[in-house]
Amino acid sequence: MCRYSIAYMANIQSNIKNIRKTRKQRDCNKRHITALRSKAKIVRTTKNKNDLSLAYKKIDGASAKGKIHKNKANRLKSRLAKSANKKETTSVPNK
């Protein structure tokens, strides 16, 4: 059973199906984007390089599936790497 019990505005069966399909797609897209943002936040708050590679994997997967544009994926990866390198250099004490 569909978890949406809202009455449809559409009267035509194909439009009702299209509304159901669109809602499922939106939920799936939202899950991917939320997971991607969570991984990016973890990378920004920690110094672990393993987290950076996991975030790259999430970003590449979202880009490959068309959830985000490839230029946005490259921009996100660049900014994450930049923040990871900044934390790495600030954590090393100067002599």
N, C-alpha and C positions, 0 to 999 in steps of 0.2 A: 504494500500500500504506500502511496506517495505521502511523504511527510508534510506536504502542503495541503491543507484542507480549506484553502481560500477558494471561494467561488470564482470561476473564470468569467471574464467579461465577454470573451469570444463565444459565439454560438456555433461556429463551424468546427467540426471534429478535427480537421487538420490543424486549425489554429490553436485549439486546446492542446493538441499533442506538441505543437511547436513551443507553446508556453512552458509545458512540462520539461521538454528537452532543454530549453534555454536556461531554466532554473537549475537543472542538473549540471549543465556546463558551467554556469556561474559558480556553483558550489565547488566544483572541481578546480576551477581556476583560482578561487579564493584560497583553497587549501594549499595549492602550490605556492602562491605568492606569500601566504602567511609563513609557510615553512622556510621559504627563501629569506624573508625578512628576519626570522628568528635566528637562522644561522649567521646572517650578516651581523646581527646585534651581538651574538656570542663572540664572533671574531673581533669586533670593535672593543669588547670589554675584557677579553683575555689575550694572552700572548702566545697561545698554542698554535704552532704551524699546522698541526693536524686539523684543527678547526678551520683553518684557512682553506685547506684542500677540500674539506667537506662542503664548505660554502661555495667553492668554485664548482664542485660537482652539481650542487643544487641549481646554481645559476645557469650552468651549461645545459642542464636538463630542461629547465624552464624555457630557455632560448630555443632549444631543439624542438620542443613541443609547441612553440608559438605562443607561449604564455606571456613572454616579454620579447621586445625587439632585440636583435643581435647587438645593435649599437648600445642599447641600455645595459645589456649583459656585460659588454666590454667595459663600459663606464663603471659599473658596480664593481667588477673585479679589480679595475685599476685603483679605485678609491679604497677598497679593502686592503689591497697590497700596500698602498701608501700609508694607511693608518697602522697596519701591522709593522711596517718598517719604522715608522715614527716611534711607536711604543718600544721597539727593540733598541733604537738608538738612545732613547731617553732613559731606559732602564740600566744602561751601562754607565757606571760612574766615570767621569773624566779624571785623568791623571794630571 
